[in-house]
């Protein structure tokens, strides 16, 4: 496979409700771009492999089940060990871009605290009034929900 170079800042913004775009996957590793508009939250969940998030644009607050939170801002890297529950929350005022990497192939499931598979991540689609996104993106998301 030849080397590939991607300018993450030139990728189009992702649609509301579809915040992950896989950039590369192999048998033991994958990378992706995670993009969300302000006000978007993901579910509390965990993975079976270690992962990292690098903040390319905006900010993201990571919430943990013990009630603590930690803000990831431009240029910061977060490492989340396998089995650690967390929730992503775009608490900034602009479209957020995170670069993610996890030590497993793309497509493996996410799990809740009681080890149930997370099948739906529809916070943004159910809360369009709380999401700060362009009107055309909201209109398109409203037709899909």
Backbone as JSON Lines, residues from 0, in Angstrom:
{"i":0,"aa":"X","n":[0.85,-1.18,0.0],"ca":[0.0,0.0,0.0],"c":[0.89,1.24,0.0]}
{"i":1,"aa":"X","n":[0.64,2.18,-0.9],"ca":[1.46,3.39,-0.94],"c":[1.11,4.33,0.23]}
{"i":2,"aa":"X","n":[2.05,5.18,0.56],"ca":[1.82,6.19,1.6],"c":[0.69,7.11,1.17]}
{"i":3,"aa":"X","n":[-0.09,7.56,2.14],"ca":[-1.19,8.48,1.85],"c":[-1.07,9.69,2.76]}
{"i":4,"aa":"X","n":[-1.3,10.86,2.21],"ca":[-1.22,12.1,2.97],"c":[-2.57,12.8,2.89]}
{"i":5,"aa":"X","n":[-3.11,13.19,4.05],"ca":[-4.44,13.79,4.11],"c":[-4.34,15.09,4.9]}
{"i":6,"aa":"X","n":[-4.87,16.17,4.35],"ca":[-4.99,17.42,5.09],"c":[-6.35,17.4,5.77]}
{"i":7,"aa":"X","n":[-6.36,17.11,7.04],"ca":[-7.61,16.96,7.79],"c":[-8.42,18.25,7.78]}
{"i":8,"aa":"X","n":[-7.75,19.39,7.77],"ca":[-8.46,20.67,7.78],"c":[-9.18,20.94,6.47]}
{"i":9,"aa":"X","n":[-8.84,20.23,5.41],"ca":[-9.51,20.41,4.12],"c":[-10.66,19.44,3.89]}
{"i":10,"aa":"X","n":[-10.89,18.51,4.81],"ca":[-12.01,17.57,4.66],"c":[-13.32,18.31,4.9]}
{"i":11,"aa":"X","n":[-14.4,17.94,4.22],"ca":[-15.69,18.59,4.46],"c":[-16.21,18.27,5.86]}
{"i":12,"aa":"X","n":[-17.0,19.19,6.41],"ca":[-17.61,18.94,7.71],"c":[-18.55,17.75,7.57]}
{"i":13,"aa":"X","n":[-18.6,16.92,8.61],"ca":[-19.44,15.73,8.6],"c":[-20.89,16.11,8.87]}
{"i":14,"aa":"X","n":[-21.81,15.29,8.41],"ca":[-23.23,15.54,8.63],"c":[-23.59,15.33,10.09]}
{"i":15,"aa":"X","n":[-24.58,16.06,10.56],"ca":[-25.07,15.88,11.93],"c":[-25.54,14.44,12.09]}
{"i":16,"aa":"X","n":[-25.12,13.82,13.17],"ca":[-25.49,12.43,13.43],"c":[-24.54,11.41,12.83]}
{"i":17,"aa":"X","n":[-23.55,11.88,12.07],"ca":[-22.54,11.01,11.45],"c":[-21.17,11.62,11.72]}
{"i":18,"aa":"X","n":[-20.71,11.5,12.96],"ca":[-19.54,12.26,13.38],"c":[-18.2,11.55,13.18]}
{"i":19,"aa":"X","n":[-18.18,10.37,12.57],"ca":[-16.92,9.65,12.4],"c":[-16.7,9.3,10.93]}
{"i":20,"aa":"X","n":[-15.49,9.61,10.45],"ca":[-15.08,9.21,9.1],"c":[-13.75,8.48,9.23]}
{"i":21,"aa":"X","n":[-13.77,7.19,8.91],"ca":[-12.55,6.37,8.99],"c":[-11.6,6.79,7.88]}
{"i":22,"aa":"X","n":[-10.35,7.02,8.25],"ca":[-9.31,7.39,7.29],"c":[-8.46,6.2,6.9]}
{"i":23,"aa":"X","n":[-8.25,5.28,7.85],"ca":[-7.41,4.11,7.61],"c":[-7.81,3.01,8.57]}
{"i":24,"aa":"X","n":[-7.81,1.77,8.11],"ca":[-8.04,0.63,8.99],"c":[-7.2,-0.55,8.54]}
{"i":25,"aa":"X","n":[-6.75,-1.33,9.52],"ca":[-6.02,-2.57,9.27],"c":[-6.52,-3.6,10.28]}
{"i":26,"aa":"X","n":[-5.9,-4.74,10.34],"ca":[-6.33,-5.79,11.27],"c":[-6.16,-5.4,12.73]}
{"i":27,"aa":"X","n":[-5.27,-4.45,13.02],"ca":[-4.95,-4.14,14.42],"c":[-5.0,-2.66,14.78]}
{"i":28,"aa":"X","n":[-5.48,-1.81,13.86],"ca":[-5.38,-0.37,14.11],"c":[-6.29,0.38,13.16]}
{"i":29,"aa":"X","n":[-6.84,1.5,13.61],"ca":[-7.51,2.39,12.68],"c":[-7.44,3.84,13.16]}
{"i":30,"aa":"X","n":[-7.55,4.75,12.2],"ca":[-7.59,6.18,12.49],"c":[-8.85,6.76,11.86]}
{"i":31,"aa":"X","n":[-9.32,7.84,12.44],"ca":[-10.53,8.47,11.95],"c":[-10.54,9.95,12.31]}
{"i":32,"aa":"X","n":[-11.4,10.66,11.65],"ca":[-11.7,12.05,12.0],"c":[-13.05,12.03,12.7]}
{"i":33,"aa":"X","n":[-13.11,12.72,13.84],"ca":[-14.37,12.88,14.56],"c":[-14.72,14.37,14.48]}
{"i":34,"aa":"X","n":[-15.87,14.69,13.91],"ca":[-16.28,16.08,13.77],"c":[-17.68,16.28,14.3]}
{"i":35,"aa":"X","n":[-17.85,17.31,15.11],"ca":[-19.17,17.62,15.68],"c":[-19.34,19.13,15.79]}
{"i":36,"aa":"X","n":[-20.59,19.55,15.7],"ca":[-20.95,20.95,15.89],"c":[-21.11,21.24,17.38]}
{"i":37,"aa":"X","n":[-20.97,22.51,17.79],"ca":[-21.14,22.86,19.2],"c":[-22.48,22.38,19.74]}
{"i":38,"aa":"X","n":[-22.45,21.84,20.95],"ca":[-23.66,21.34,21.59],"c":[-23.89,19.86,21.39]}
{"i":39,"aa":"X","n":[-23.09,19.21,20.56],"ca":[-23.26,17.78,20.29],"c":[-22.54,16.96,21.35]}
{"i":40,"aa":"X","n":[-23.25,15.94,21.85],"ca":[-22.68,15.0,22.83],"c":[-22.83,13.59,22.3]}
{"i":41,"aa":"X","n":[-21.87,12.76,22.64],"ca":[-21.97,11.34,22.34],"c":[-22.42,10.59,23.58]}
{"i":42,"aa":"X","n":[-22.66,9.29,23.46],"ca":[-23.06,8.49,24.62],"c":[-21.85,8.16,25.51]}
{"i":43,"aa":"X","n":[-22.1,7.91,26.78],"ca":[-21.06,7.39,27.66],"c":[-20.78,5.97,27.17]}
{"i":44,"aa":"X","n":[-19.51,5.67,26.89],"ca":[-19.18,4.36,26.34],"c":[-17.7,4.04,26.56]}
{"i":45,"aa":"X","n":[-17.33,2.82,26.18],"ca":[-15.94,2.37,26.29],"c":[-15.63,1.46,25.11]}
{"i":46,"aa":"X","n":[-14.33,1.18,24.94],"ca":[-13.85,0.3,23.88],"c":[-12.96,-0.78,24.48]}
{"i":47,"aa":"X","n":[-12.68,-1.8,23.7],"ca":[-11.84,-2.91,24.17],"c":[-10.37,-2.72,23.82]}
{"i":48,"aa":"X","n":[-10.01,-1.55,23.31],"ca":[-8.62,-1.27,22.94],"c":[-8.25,0.15,23.34]}
{"i":49,"aa":"X","n":[-6.96,0.37,23.56],"ca":[-6.45,1.71,23.86],"c":[-6.68,2.63,22.67]}
{"i":50,"aa":"X","n":[-6.87,3.92,22.97],"ca":[-7.09,4.88,21.89],"c":[-6.55,6.25,22.27]}
{"i":51,"aa":"X","n":[-6.4,7.09,21.25],"ca":[-5.97,8.46,21.46],"c":[-6.82,9.4,20.63]}
{"i":52,"aa":"X","n":[-6.96,10.63,21.14],"ca":[-7.63,11.71,20.43],"c":[-6.7,12.92,20.42]}
{"i":53,"aa":"X","n":[-6.52,13.51,19.25],"ca":[-5.74,14.73,19.1],"c":[-6.68,15.83,18.63]}
{"i":54,"aa":"X","n":[-6.68,16.97,19.3],"ca":[-7.57,18.07,18.93],"c":[-6.95,18.9,17.81]}
{"i":55,"aa":"X","n":[-7.59,18.84,16.64],"ca":[-7.14,19.57,15.45],"c":[-7.79,20.95,15.38]}
{"i":56,"aa":"X","n":[-9.05,21.04,15.86],"ca":[-9.8,22.29,15.79],"c":[-10.87,22.29,16.87]}
{"i":57,"aa":"X","n":[-11.11,23.44,17.48],"ca":[-12.17,23.56,18.47],"c":[-11.76,23.01,19.82]}
{"i":58,"aa":"X","n":[-12.76,22.52,20.55],"ca":[-12.49,21.91,21.85],"c":[-13.51,20.83,22.13]}
{"i":59,"aa":"X","n":[-13.11,19.89,22.96],"ca":[-13.98,18.78,23.34],"c":[-13.82,18.54,24.83]}
{"i":60,"aa":"X","n":[-14.93,18.42,25.53],"ca":[-14.87,18.05,26.94],"c":[-15.15,16.57,27.06]}
{"i":61,"aa":"X","n":[-14.25,15.87,27.72],"ca":[-14.42,14.45,28.01],"c":[-15.04,14.34,29.39]}
{"i":62,"aa":"X","n":[-16.18,13.67,29.49],"ca":[-16.85,13.44,30.77],"c":[-16.62,11.99,31.16]}
{"i":63,"aa":"X","n":[-16.48,11.76,32.48],"ca":[-16.23,10.42,33.0],"c":[-17.31,10.05,34.01]}
{"i":64,"aa":"X","n":[-17.55,8.76,34.24],"ca":[-18.66,8.33,35.1],"c":[-18.56,8.8,36.55]}
{"i":65,"aa":"X","n":[-17.37,9.15,37.02],"ca":[-17.24,9.63,38.41],"c":[-17.63,11.1,38.54]}
{"i":66,"aa":"X","n":[-18.08,11.71,37.44],"ca":[-18.51,13.11,37.46],"c":[-17.42,14.09,37.06]}
{"i":67,"aa":"X","n":[-16.2,13.61,36.9],"ca":[-15.12,14.51,36.49],"c":[-15.16,14.76,34.99]}
{"i":68,"aa":"X","n":[-14.54,15.84,34.58],"ca":[-14.46,16.21,33.16],"c":[-13.07,16.77,32.88]}
{"i":69,"aa":"X","n":[-12.67,16.68,31.63],"ca":[-11.38,17.23,31.22],"c":[-11.53,17.79,29.81]}
{"i":70,"aa":"X","n":[-11.09,19.03,29.63],"ca":[-11.21,19.7,28.34],"c":[-9.98,19.43,27.48]}
{"i":71,"aa":"X","n":[-10.22,19.08,26.22],"ca":[-9.17,18.88,25.23],"c":[-9.26,20.07,24.27]}
{"i":72,"aa":"X","n":[-8.18,20.83,24.16],"ca":[-8.17,21.99,23.28],"c":[-7.1,21.83,22.2]}
{"i":73,"aa":"X","n":[-7.06,22.76,21.29],"ca":[-6.17,22.73,20.13],"c":[-4.75,22.29,20.52]}
{"i":74,"aa":"X","n":[-4.27,21.26,19.83],"ca":[-2.92,20.78,20.04],"c":[-2.75,19.77,21.16]}
{"i":75,"aa":"X","n":[-3.81,19.49,21.93],"ca":[-3.72,18.54,23.03],"c":[-4.02,17.12,22.56]}
{"i":76,"aa":"X","n":[-3.43,16.15,23.26],"ca":[-3.62,14.73,22.99],"c":[-4.17,14.06,24.24]}
{"i":77,"aa":"X","n":[-5.22,13.26,24.08],"ca":[-5.79,12.48,25.19],"c":[-5.59,11.0,24.88]}
{"i":78,"aa":"X","n":[-5.15,10.24,25.88],"ca":[-5.03,8.79,25.76],"c":[-6.07,8.16,26.66]}
{"i":79,"aa":"X","n":[-6.9,7.3,26.09],"ca":[-7.97,6.63,26.82],"c":[-7.64,5.13,26.83]}
{"i":80,"aa":"X","n":[-7.39,4.55,28.0],"ca":[-7.07,3.13,28.03],"c":[-8.29,2.26,27.74]}
{"i":81,"aa":"X","n":[-8.05,1.07,27.27],"ca":[-9.13,0.11,27.02],"c":[-9.98,-0.04,28.28]}
{"i":82,"aa":"X","n":[-11.29,-0.06,28.1],"ca":[-12.21,-0.25,29.23],"c":[-12.6,1.01,29.97]}
{"i":83,"aa":"X","n":[-12.0,2.17,29.67],"ca":[-12.32,3.43,30.35],"c":[-13.58,4.03,29.74]}
{"i":84,"aa":"X","n":[-14.6,4.22,30.55],"ca":[-15.82,4.88,30.08],"c":[-15.57,6.38,29.92]}
{"i":85,"aa":"X","n":[-16.14,6.96,28.86],"ca":[-16.01,8.39,28.61],"c":[-17.14,8.84,27.69]}
{"i":86,"aa":"X","n":[-17.36,10.15,27.67],"ca":[-18.36,10.77,26.79],"c":[-17.72,12.0,26.15]}
{"i":87,"aa":"X","n":[-17.88,12.15,24.84],"ca":[-17.38,13.33,24.12],"c":[-18.47,14.39,24.08]}
{"i":88,"aa":"X","n":[-18.09,15.65,24.27],"ca":[-19.05,16.76,24.31],"c":[-18.38,17.99,23.69]}
{"i":89,"aa":"X","n":[-18.9,18.48,22.56],"ca":[-18.35,19.69,21.97],"c":[-18.88,20.88,22.75]}
{"i":90,"aa":"X","n":[-18.09,21.34,23.71],"ca":[-18.47,22.47,24.56],"c":[-17.91,23.79,24.03]}
{"i":91,"aa":"X","n":[-17.29,23.75,22.88],"ca":[-16.75,24.97,22.29],"c":[-17.79,25.74,21.51]}
{"i":92,"aa":"X","n":[-17.33,26.73,20.76],"ca":[-18.26,27.56,19.98],"c":[-18.02,27.43,18.48]}
{"i":93,"aa":"X","n":[-17.29,26.39,18.07],"ca":[-17.06,26.15,16.64],"c":[-17.07,24.65,16.36]}
{"i":94,"aa":"X","n":[-17.12,24.33,15.08],"ca":[-17.05,22.94,14.65],"c":[-15.75,22.34,15.19]}
{"i":95,"aa":"X","n":[-15.85,21.17,15.79],"ca":[-14.72,20.5,16.42],"c":[-14.2,19.39,15.52]}
{"i":96,"aa":"X","n":[-12.88,19.29,15.43],"ca":[-12.25,18.18,14.7],"c":[-11.26,17.5,15.63]}
{"i":97,"aa":"X","n":[-11.47,16.21,15.84],"ca":[-10.53,15.37,16.58],"c":[-9.99,14.32,15.62]}
{"i":98,"aa":"X","n":[-8.72,14.0,15.76],"ca":[-8.13,12.87,15.05],"c":[-8.04,11.74,16.06]}
{"i":99,"aa":"X","n":[-8.67,10.62,15.75],"ca":[-8.68,9.49,16.66],"c":[-7.88,8.32,16.12]}
{"i":100,"aa":"X","n":[-7.33,7.53,17.03],"ca":[-6.6,6.31,16.66],"c":[-6.88,5.27,17.74]}
{"i":101,"aa":"X","n":[-7.18,4.05,17.31],"ca":[-7.47,2.97,18.26],"c":[-6.8,1.69,17.8]}
{"i":102,"aa":"X","n":[-6.33,0.91,18.74],"ca":[-5.59,-0.32,18.47],"c":[-6.52,-1.5,18.18]}
{"i":103,"aa":"X","n":[-7.4,-1.31,17.21],"ca":[-8.3,-2.37,16.72],"c":[-8.83,-1.92,15.37]}
{"i":104,"aa":"X","n":[-9.34,-2.86,14.56],"ca":[-9.87,-2.45,13.25],"c":[-11.15,-1.63,13.4]}
{"i":105,"aa":"X","n":[-11.45,-0.83,12.4],"ca":[-12.69,-0.05,12.39],"c":[-13.88,-1.0,12.39]}
{"i":106,"aa":"X","n":[-14.97,-0.57,13.02],"ca":[-16.2,-1.35,13.01],"c":[-16.45,-2.15,14.26]}
{"i":107,"aa":"X","n":[-15.46,-2.24,15.16],"ca":[-15.71,-2.94,16.41],"c":[-16.7,-2.14,17.25]}
{"i":108,"aa":"X","n":[-17.53,-2.81,18.05],"ca":[-18.58,-2.1,18.79],"c":[-18.07,-1.28,19.96]}
{"i":109,"aa":"X","n":[-18.93,-0.34,20.4],"ca":[-18.74,0.41,21.64],"c":[-19.62,-0.25,22.68]}
{"i":110,"aa":"X","n":[-19.27,-0.06,23.95],"ca":[-20.03,-0.7,25.02],"c":[-20.41,0.3,26.09]}
{"i":111,"aa":"X","n":[-21.55,0.05,26.75],"ca":[-21.98,0.84,27.89],"c":[-21.23,0.34,29.13]}
{"i":112,"aa":"X","n":[-21.51,0.96,30.27],"ca":[-20.88,0.55,31.52],"c":[-21.22,-0.86,31.94]}
{"i":113,"aa":"X","n":[-22.39,-1.35,31.53],"ca":[-22.76,-2.73,31.87],"c":[-22.53,-3.68,30.7]}
{"i":114,"aa":"X","n":[-21.62,-3.29,29.82],"ca":[-21.16,-4.12,28.7],"c":[-22.22,-4.43,27.64]}
{"i":115,"aa":"X","n":[-23.23,-3.58,27.54],"ca":[-24.19,-3.69,26.44],"c":[-23.62,-2.92,25.24]}
{"i":116,"aa":"X","n":[-23.88,-3.41,24.05],"ca":[-23.39,-2.73,22.84],"c":[-24.17,-1.44,22.63]}
{"i":117,"aa":"X","n":[-23.45,-0.35,22.38],"ca":[-24.08,0.93,22.04],"c":[-24.43,0.86,20.56]}
{"i":118,"aa":"X","n":[-25.71,0.86,20.26],"ca":[-26.14,0.71,18.87],"c":[-26.53,2.03,18.23]}
{"i":119,"aa":"X","n":[-26.95,3.0,19.03],"ca":[-27.44,4.26,18.49],"c":[-26.74,5.42,19.18]}
{"i":120,"aa":"X","n":[-26.34,6.4,18.39],"ca":[-25.77,7.63,18.91],"c":[-26.54,8.77,18.25]}
{"i":121,"aa":"X","n":[-27.75,9.03,18.76],"ca":[-28.64,9.96,18.07],"c":[-28.91,11.25,18.83]}
{"i":122,"aa":"X","n":[-28.05,11.6,19.79],"ca":[-28.26,12.82,20.57],"c":[-28.45,14.03,19.66]}
{"i":123,"aa":"X","n":[-27.56,14.19,18.69],"ca":[-27.62,15.36,17.81],"c":[-28.92,15.39,17.02]}
{"i":124,"aa":"X","n":[-29.36,14.25,16.51],"ca":[-30.59,14.21,15.72],"c":[-31.82,14.48,16.58]}
{"i":125,"aa":"X","n":[-31.78,14.08,17.85],"ca":[-32.91,14.31,18.76],"c":[-32.89,15.71,19.37]}
{"i":126,"aa":"X","n":[-31.77,16.41,19.25],"ca":[-31.61,17.71,19.9],"c":[-31.1,18.78,18.93]}
{"i":127,"aa":"X","n":[-31.68,18.82,17.74],"ca":[-31.23,19.79,16.73],"c":[-31.31,21.23,17.23]}
{"i":128,"aa":"X","n":[-32.25,21.52,18.13],"ca":[-32.39,22.87,18.66],"c":[-31.2,23.27,19.55]}
{"i":129,"aa":"X","n":[-30.46,22.3,20.07],"ca":[-29.31,22.58,20.94],"c":[-27.98,22.6,20.18]}
{"i":130,"aa":"X","n":[-28.01,22.18,18.93],"ca":[-26.79,22.09,18.13],"c":[-26.59,23.39,17.36]}
{"i":131,"aa":"X","n":[-25.4,23.96,17.45],"ca":[-25.07,25.19,16.71],"c":[-24.44,24.8,15.39]}
{"i":132,"aa":"X","n":[-25.28,24.6,14.38],"ca":[-24.82,24.17,13.06],"c":[-25.5,25.02,11.99]}
{"i":133,"aa":"X","n":[-24.93,25.05,10.79],"ca":[-25.57,25.78,9.69],"c":[-26.98,25.27,9.43]}
{"i":134,"aa":"X","n":[-27.87,26.19,9.03],"ca":[-29.28,25.83,8.8],"c":[-29.42,24.69,7.8]}
{"i":135,"aa":"X","n":[-28.61,24.7,6.74],"ca":[-28.74,23.64,5.72],"c":[-28.35,22.27,6.3]}
{"i":136,"aa":"X","n":[-27.38,22.23,7.22],"ca":[-27.0,20.96,7.86],"c":[-28.13,20.48,8.76]}
{"i":137,"aa":"X","n":[-28.76,21.4,9.5],"ca":[-29.88,21.02,10.36],"c":[-31.06,20.54,9.53]}
{"i":138,"aa":"X","n":[-31.33,21.22,8.43],"ca":[-32.45,20.81,7.57],"c":[-32.22,19.42,7.01]}
{"i":139,"aa":"X","n":[-31.01,19.15,6.57],"ca":[-30.68,17.83,6.03],"c":[-30.8,16.76,7.13]}
{"i":140,"aa":"X","n":[-30.34,17.07,8.34],"ca":[-30.43,16.13,9.45],"c":[-31.88,15.89,9.84]}
{"i":141,"aa":"X","n":[-32.7,16.94,9.8],"ca":[-34.12,16.8,10.13],"c":[-34.85,15.88,9.19]}
{"i":142,"aa":"X","n":[-34.45,15.86,7.93],"ca":[-35.08,14.96,6.95],"c":[-34.67,13.51,7.18]}
{"i":143,"aa":"X","n":[-33.48,13.29,7.75],"ca":[-32.97,11.94,7.96],"c":[-33.45,11.33,9.27]}
{"i":144,"aa":"X","n":[-33.86,12.16,10.23],"ca":[-34.22,11.63,11.55],"c":[-35.62,11.06,11.58]}
